Amino acid sequence: MASAAALVSLVGGSSRGSQAAAASASHGSWMARHRNQLAPLALARVSLLGSHDAGSCDVAEGNPPVSGYLTHHGKHITRHASAKDVLSARCQGNSIAAQLEAGVRYLDLRVASQDGGYFAVHEWLSPPLFGPGSVLAQIGGFLASHPEEVLVLDVAELYSATGEMNDGEAAALLNMISSQLPGLLLPTGNTATLTFGEIWSQHGRVVLLCGKARDLPFVWDNGVLDSHWFNQKDPETLMSDLDGVVDAWRAGQSASRLRLLQTMTTTGTKLKTARTTNALAQARLAGPWRGAPVSVFQVDDAAHCGLMPLLLAALGE
C-alpha cells in the first residue's frame, strides 16, 4: 500500500491551475453583489448552484480505490482506477476553487480516511482534504478573499479503512474540519428561517451538513435535505422525473427543508453527458422551472453548466 505522502502526490491535482483558468471566474462574489436582495431571504429560499461529488475533480487513471467503499453488489473495489473508471467517477472537470469562483455554493463531498490521511473520494481517491492545495485549503482561501459568500458543505458519505465511519470517527474528522476553518462553521439553526442578513451579522459562513456526530454544535443534520435520486441514465427521462418533484415542491411539499434537485444522470461518461443534461436543465430553468422553490440545483461539471445567469436572474441581475 502506498504511503500517505505518495497518495497526496498522486491525487494532489497537478492540473489544478489549468483547471482554474479554464472555468468561469465571473461569479466569485455573486452573493456580495446581491447583498441587498439576499439579506432578508432565508437560506432555503435562495436557489444555489450545487456541485455533485465536488471532490472528484482529481480522480485520474492509477488513483487508489477507497478501501472502505462497497459497490451496490456489496464488493470492495481493489483495482486502481482505469481510464474507463475515470470517465465514470470524475463528475467535475475543475478544482474546488474554480467551482467556487464559477458560482457554486453547495459542495457535495464524500470523504475517506485511508493510509494516514483524509481524501475526497468517488470510489477512488481524489484530492487530499487537508494540507497545502487541499480541499479545505481551497475553501478557506476562497472565503478569505470572498468574505461575504456563504457555502453549504454537505459531507454526504464518510468511509473508514473497512467501511462507513462510526460516529466517533466522524466526530474526529468533523472537529478537524472545524479547526481548519476556524470560526467559519455556523452554529446549528433552521435553514428555513435563517436569513443571509443573520448569517452576515456573525463570523461564520459555512453550513456543515452531516448525518453523523450531530451532537457537535456546528454539525447541521442532513435530514434537513429533501433530495430525490432517480438513478436515470437518459437525460430526457431524468428531466421528466424531476418535473414531478418540482411540481410537488410548488404545491408546498417540504417547504421547511432544503430542496435539493439532483440534476445529473448515472452514466459511464459523467462530464460528456453533463453537457446534454445541463442544457436540458437550462431550458427547464428558463421555462417550466422558472421561479420554482428549489434550494439547490446539483449538477455535474458545475463550473461550465451555464445555470448561474438563470439563477441570478431571479435576484434581479
ZINORFEN-V337344 format. One line per field, one symbol per residue. burial: b if it has 9 or more other ideal C-beta (glycine too) atoms within 8 Angstrom, else e. A space follows every 10 residues. Layout:
burial=???
This chain:
burial=eeeeeebbeb bbbeebeebb ebbbbebbbb bbebbeebbe bbbbebbbbb bbbbbbbbbb bebbbbbbbe eeeeebbeeb beeebbbbbb bbbbbbbbbb bbbbbbbbbb bbbbeebbbb bbbbbbbbbb eebbbbbbbb bbbeebebbb bbbbbbebbb eeeebeeebb bebbbbbbeb beebbbeeee bbebbbbebb eeebbbbbbb ebbeebebbb bbebbbebee ebeebebbbe bbbebbebbe eeeeeebbbb bbbbbebeeb bebbbebbbb bbebbeeebe eeebbbbbbb bbbbbbbbeb bbeebee
